[in-house]
Amino acid sequence: MLSNKAVTMFSFTHNNITYTICIPAYPVNLFVDHYLIMKGNGVHNRERLFPNNKAEIFFNLGDNVEGISSSNNPAPYLSKSIVSGIRSSFFDYVPPSKFFMAGMRFTLFGFNQIFNIPAIHFTDNHFAAEDIWSNDIQLLLERLHEAAGCNNKLLNILNEWITLRLSNVSFAEIKQWHSLEKKFELPDTSIAEVLDRYVGYSHKHAIQLIKTNCGMSPKHIQKIIRFNEALQMISSSVFKSWCQVAYTTGYADQSHFIRNFKSFSGYTPDEYVQLKPIEYRRKEATPQD
């Protein structure tokens, strides 16, 4: 069960939607980056979801949600549940009047380690969770609907569902993958050196192994991580200039950063700042030994 001592939890409101984020404690945080509950009633503006370097599972407890494709990949339609793999492009959606979703975002290798499904099958794709896990998802959805009036109960149900699946996983293996994920997040990381030290296979085989376990090549993962780190930095109190963001997050120069930002978000950095004011500063959970 979740408790105040076991998790970091915070909320913010944007576009008439309240977001509650819960970061689980060790050892669940080796697999789940965070749980998320989104609630909103009324009129909501169009929202854009950016590329994401981590798989997600979400359950719809409100009205149906239909995405608006903004790239070459189809946007998802969400009636009950959805499994979304690692995503290299953005898409838009308009939240319905009764917007209510609960779910989780995994760590880079957490999805594969828990469910033992090659993550590459889900890359830039969306599937109904009930098509994958059948009766298990139906029972989970029923429990979530029954607990819809209490965020703590919702979070506890999600956490329990994940925790029950950890009995058959290798903690030694996920710790090794988790260390590799942290290396990818460093702005000056050399992919070749990291693969040689942390994966231990030939360069070609190591790349294929990573693609199978998380859904993308190390080089592309690093690009999306840099983009998401830039988003976090822009939304924090340390943000001063685009040159500072480019240097801190590992881009070659400011123009390289601007090109990548436009490619991944559909906005220039200046346009993004005008559209997305500072709302919160993400606090990273630190795993304990």
GUKENU-881528 format. One line per field, with one value per residue (C-alpha): residue in one letter; x, y, z. Coordinates in steps of 0.1 Angstrom, whole numbers. Layout:
# residues N
rest <- a; ...
X <- X; ...
Y <- Y; ...
Z <- Z; ...
# end
This chain:
# residues 289
rest <- m; l; s; n; k; a; v; t; m; f; s; f; t; h; n; n; i; t; y; t; i; c; i; p; a; y; p; v; n; l; f; v; d; h; y; l; i; m; k; g; n; g; v; h; n; r; e; r; l; f; p; n; n; k; a; e; i; f; f; n; l; g; d; n; v; e; g; i; s; s; s; n; n; p; a; p; y; l; s; k; s; i; v; s; g; i; r; s; s; f; f; d; y; v; p; p; s; k; f; f; m; a; g; m; r; f; t; l; f; g; f; n; q; i; f; n; i; p; a; i; h; f; t; d; n; h; f; a; a; e; d; i; w; s; n; d; i; q; l; l; l; e; r; l; h; e; a; a; g; c; n; n; k; l; l; n; i; l; n; e; w; i; t; l; r; l; s; n; v; s; f; a; e; i; k; q; w; h; s; l; e; k; k; f; e; l; p; d; t; s; i; a; e; v; l; d; r; y; v; g; y; s; h; k; h; a; i; q; l; i; k; t; n; c; g; m; s; p; k; h; i; q; k; i; i; r; f; n; e; a; l; q; m; i; s; s; s; v; f; k; s; w; c; q; v; a; y; t; t; g; y; a; d; q; s; h; f; i; r; n; f; k; s; f; s; g; y; t; p; d; e; y; v; q; l; k; p; i; e; y; r; r; k; e; a; t; p; q; d
X <- 0; 11; 17; 30; 64; 66; 59; 63; 30; 21; -7; -12; -41; -39; -67; -94; -77; -61; -31; -20; 14; 26; 62; 64; 91; 118; 116; 85; 103; 127; 98; 72; 84; 51; 14; -9; -45; -62; -96; -115; -151; -162; -146; -110; -87; -68; -38; -6; 13; 50; 73; 78; 107; 87; 57; 24; -8; -39; -75; -104; -129; -147; -159; -142; -111; -101; -67; -60; -31; -4; 22; 27; 15; -22; -35; -51; -88; -94; -127; -116; -78; -47; -11; 11; 47; 77; 67; 89; 63; 36; -2; -31; -64; -93; -103; -140; -162; -159; -122; -110; -80; -57; -26; 12; 43; 71; 108; 127; 130; 103; 75; 95; 108; 73; 53; 81; 67; 92; 87; 95; 61; 45; 68; 48; 17; -14; -33; -64; -50; -80; -69; -35; -45; -82; -100; -73; -79; -116; -113; -89; -112; -141; -120; -109; -145; -156; -127; -132; -141; -108; -74; -56; -77; -70; -33; -33; -52; -27; 3; -11; -17; 20; 34; 17; 37; 71; 73; 86; 110; 148; 157; 194; 185; 162; 189; 214; 189; 180; 217; 219; 188; 205; 236; 215; 202; 237; 242; 278; 272; 290; 266; 294; 312; 279; 270; 304; 305; 269; 255; 285; 277; 289; 278; 253; 238; 236; 217; 192; 188; 180; 155; 138; 137; 126; 115; 141; 177; 200; 207; 170; 163; 190; 175; 140; 155; 173; 141; 122; 150; 148; 111; 117; 144; 122; 94; 118; 131; 166; 156; 175; 181; 179; 217; 218; 192; 211; 244; 230; 210; 238; 230; 258; 246; 215; 205; 207; 185; 159; 157; 152; 127; 106; 108; 97; 71; 58; 66; 97; 109; 96; 61; 61; 69; 40; 16; 28; 35; 54; 32; 53; 88; 93; 110; 129; 126; 159; 160; 175; 197
Y <- 0; 36; 59; 94; 81; 58; 82; 117; 132; 166; 182; 211; 224; 234; 237; 230; 197; 187; 164; 144; 127; 100; 88; 53; 43; 16; -10; -2; 30; 7; -2; 26; 62; 76; 71; 99; 108; 135; 149; 177; 188; 215; 230; 221; 235; 213; 196; 182; 152; 153; 124; 101; 78; 55; 32; 40; 23; 44; 36; 59; 65; 94; 101; 86; 104; 106; 119; 142; 130; 156; 134; 102; 80; 75; 92; 69; 64; 57; 42; 20; 14; 19; 7; 32; 24; 47; 76; 95; 121; 143; 142; 164; 157; 176; 164; 156; 175; 147; 140; 114; 90; 71; 52; 50; 57; 31; 35; 30; -8; -13; -23; -51; -64; -66; -80; -98; -84; -70; -33; -28; -42; -10; 16; 45; 24; 22; -9; -16; -31; -55; -70; -79; -89; -97; -106; -91; -56; -59; -67; -38; -14; -24; -18; 16; 27; 17; 38; 68; 92; 88; 95; 76; 45; 47; 50; 21; -1; 7; 2; -31; -43; -36; -50; -83; -87; -81; -116; -131; -104; -103; -73; -78; -74; -44; -27; -31; -17; 11; 21; 21; 44; 68; 68; 77; 108; 123; 150; 140; 103; 84; 57; 34; 35; 29; -1; -16; -12; -18; -42; -64; -77; -67; -31; -44; -70; -45; -20; -47; -59; -23; -18; -51; -41; -5; 0; 23; 26; 42; 72; 80; 74; 99; 125; 122; 123; 155; 170; 161; 174; 207; 208; 203; 229; 254; 248; 253; 283; 278; 286; 317; 314; 290; 289; 277; 250; 238; 236; 220; 193; 183; 198; 208; 244; 266; 261; 223; 226; 247; 224; 193; 211; 221; 185; 169; 194; 212; 245; 267; 272; 307; 295; 268; 293; 315; 285; 266; 288; 274; 252; 228; 216; 178; 163; 131; 101; 87; 49; 35; 4
Z <- 0; -6; 23; 28; 39; 9; -20; -33; -44; -59; -79; -103; -124; -161; -187; -161; -154; -121; -124; -94; -97; -74; -75; -58; -34; -38; -53; -74; -86; -105; -127; -125; -130; -116; -113; -127; -122; -144; -136; -152; -159; -183; -214; -221; -248; -272; -256; -272; -260; -267; -275; -245; -238; -215; -220; -204; -193; -188; -178; -188; -160; -178; -213; -244; -256; -293; -304; -333; -354; -358; -375; -395; -366; -358; -326; -301; -293; -256; -245; -216; -215; -235; -236; -253; -261; -264; -287; -311; -323; -308; -312; -301; -284; -270; -235; -232; -208; -182; -184; -159; -164; -141; -150; -149; -168; -166; -163; -196; -191; -165; -188; -204; -171; -155; -184; -203; -236; -262; -259; -295; -304; -288; -302; -317; -312; -290; -280; -258; -226; -224; -257; -241; -206; -210; -178; -156; -170; -167; -130; -125; -144; -121; -90; -103; -111; -76; -61; -85; -57; -38; -54; -26; -33; -70; -65; -40; -65; -93; -70; -58; -94; -102; -69; -74; -107; -91; -75; -107; -118; -114; -92; -101; -138; -134; -113; -141; -167; -143; -141; -179; -180; -156; -179; -209; -190; -186; -212; -221; -223; -250; -263; -274; -240; -221; -242; -239; -201; -191; -217; -223; -258; -292; -302; -328; -305; -276; -297; -307; -271; -260; -288; -277; -241; -243; -279; -295; -303; -277; -300; -304; -267; -259; -282; -266; -231; -240; -253; -221; -199; -219; -212; -175; -174; -192; -166; -136; -117; -131; -167; -180; -217; -247; -248; -212; -219; -250; -231; -200; -218; -241; -275; -298; -299; -297; -333; -329; -298; -316; -346; -324; -302; -332; -346; -314; -303; -334; -316; -316; -280; -279; -291; -264; -236; -247; -248; -217; -186; -157; -136; -117; -112; -114; -85; -93; -71; -59; -55; -24; -21
# end
